[in-house]
Amino acid sequence: MKHLLYYLAIGLFIVGCSSTTKTTTNKDTKLPEGAVRIANDELEYEIIIIDPGFETYLYSIAKPANFYSQEYYEIKNKFYVTEWNIRAGNPLKYNPNIYENVIDYDFNIDYGLDVNYKLYNYFKFVEYKYHQSF
């Protein structure tokens, strides 16, 4: 059961692009408790993060979104996504329960501040919760 939770917990999906986002929590959709969904249904992209504690981390520990610029988040996310995908592609070397999915993040697309902020903070959350160092 614990492994099943981890398989469900590390879900990150990005499809499409936009600088306008809609942020919802499980109150607005049928997502598990604590899930964070960032989406714009009209432009067909979303990130779903289902990891126990991330929502709490985002609203209690993470710095406010405007603490850094969108450019800062994009630069950091390029590094984090690249490293994450390397780890996801090497399950014998890195814990596949943490790095289950490859993140489809196109560096040439403007996802906007909200998406970049939450993605950046998910990486910070992984460092915090799982004691990972990127």
C-alpha positions in Angstrom: 0.0 0.0 0.0 2.9 2.4 0.8 4.4 1.8 -2.6 1.0 2.4 -4.3 0.7 5.7 -2.5 4.2 6.7 -3.7 3.3 5.7 -7.3 0.2 8.0 -7.1 2.0 10.6 -5.1 4.7 11.7 -7.6 2.4 12.7 -10.4 3.5 15.7 -12.5 2.0 16.4 -15.8 2.4 19.4 -18.1 0.7 19.5 -21.4 0.3 22.7 -23.5 1.1 26.2 -22.6 -0.2 29.6 -21.4 0.7 32.4 -19.0 -2.9 32.4 -17.5 -3.5 29.7 -15.0 -6.3 28.5 -12.7 -5.3 27.0 -9.4 -7.6 24.7 -7.6 -7.4 22.2 -4.8 -9.3 19.1 -4.2 -12.4 21.2 -3.2 -13.0 22.1 -6.8 -12.3 18.8 -8.5 -12.3 15.1 -7.5 -8.7 15.0 -6.5 -7.4 13.2 -3.5 -7.0 15.1 -0.2 -4.0 17.5 -0.4 -3.6 17.3 -4.2 -2.6 20.5 -6.0 -3.9 21.1 -9.5 -2.7 24.0 -11.7 -4.6 24.1 -15.0 -6.1 26.1 -17.8 -8.6 23.8 -19.4 -9.1 26.0 -22.4 -5.4 25.7 -23.3 -5.1 22.1 -22.3 -2.3 22.0 -19.8 -2.1 21.0 -16.2 0.1 19.9 -13.5 -1.2 17.6 -10.8 0.9 17.1 -7.7 -0.4 14.4 -5.4 2.2 14.1 -2.7 1.1 14.1 1.0 2.3 17.3 2.6 2.9 19.4 -0.6 -0.1 21.5 -0.2 0.8 22.3 3.4 4.4 23.0 2.4 3.3 25.3 -0.4 1.0 27.4 1.9 3.1 27.4 5.1 6.9 27.0 4.3 7.3 28.2 0.7 8.0 31.8 0.1 5.3 33.8 -1.6 5.1 33.6 -5.4 6.3 37.1 -6.0 9.4 36.6 -3.9 11.3 35.7 -7.0 10.6 36.7 -10.6 9.1 34.3 -13.2 12.5 34.3 -15.0 14.2 33.1 -11.8 11.7 30.2 -11.5 12.2 29.3 -15.2 16.0 29.2 -14.8 15.7 27.0 -11.7 13.1 24.8 -13.3 15.3 24.1 -16.3 18.0 22.8 -13.9 15.5 20.9 -11.7 13.5 19.3 -14.6 16.7 18.2 -16.4 18.1 16.6 -13.2 14.7 15.1 -12.3 14.4 13.5 -15.8 17.9 12.1 -15.5 17.0 10.5 -12.2 13.6 9.2 -13.5 15.5 7.5 -16.3 17.8 5.7 -14.0 15.6 3.7 -11.6 18.5 1.4 -10.5 20.5 4.4 -9.3 17.8 6.7 -8.0 14.7 5.8 -5.9 11.9 5.0 -8.5 9.3 5.7 -5.8 10.4 9.3 -5.8 11.4 9.8 -9.4 8.5 7.9 -11.0 7.6 10.1 -13.9 9.5 12.1 -16.5 8.4 15.7 -16.5 7.4 17.0 -19.9 8.4 20.6 -19.5 9.2 22.6 -22.7 11.8 25.2 -21.9 10.5 27.4 -24.9 7.0 27.7 -23.5 5.9 30.5 -21.2 3.9 28.6 -18.6 3.5 31.7 -16.5 4.4 32.6 -12.9 1.9 30.4 -11.1 3.0 27.2 -12.9 6.7 27.9 -12.6 6.3 28.9 -8.9 4.5 25.7 -7.9 6.8 23.5 -10.0 9.9 25.1 -8.4 8.4 24.6 -5.0 7.6 21.0 -5.7 11.3 20.4 -6.2 12.1 22.3 -3.0 9.5 20.1 -1.3 11.1 16.9 -2.6 14.5 18.2 -1.2 12.8 18.9 2.1 10.7 15.8 2.5 12.8 13.1 0.9 16.2 14.7 1.8 17.3 14.8 -1.8 19.9 17.1 -3.2 19.7 18.3 -6.7 
